[in-house]
Amino acid sequence: MLKDRNSSAIVAVTDLDRARAFYEGVLGLNVFSEDMGVLTFATGGTHLVVYPSDEAGSNRANAVVWGVGDEIETIVADLRGKGVHFERYDMDGVQFAEGVHRAGDFRMAWFKDPDGNILHLNSAD
């Protein structure tokens, strides 16, 4: 039924202008469309939909994940240089340094958008 259909991530925000400044200006995403108070950003072969909602930031789990491969440290350093704060989560067997969690060869990083939505990077391609 849905296995051959595309999907998109969707994130609720309280302030669309502030969200646009973050997703476009800080993360470097391009606006794909803007219609009826909803922003859609192009991200790889998919889309990230950002819309206003009073429930913004209420999700306490990952909202969006990007597999960035071996570029994770470079991307984290670039975002840190733009003022992005990376979360630290204590997990058994996982080391943390400079915003990146390491579990063997697998690397992960988490940060939040201005509404507290949890965004995730990992070393998967």
Secondary structure, 3 states (H helix, E strand, C coil): CCCCCCCCEEEEECCHHHHHHHHHHHCCCEEEEEECCEEEEEECCEEEEEEECCCCCCCCCEEEEEECHHHHHHHHHHHHHCCCCECCCCCCCCEEECCEEEECCEEEEEEECCCCCEEEEECCC
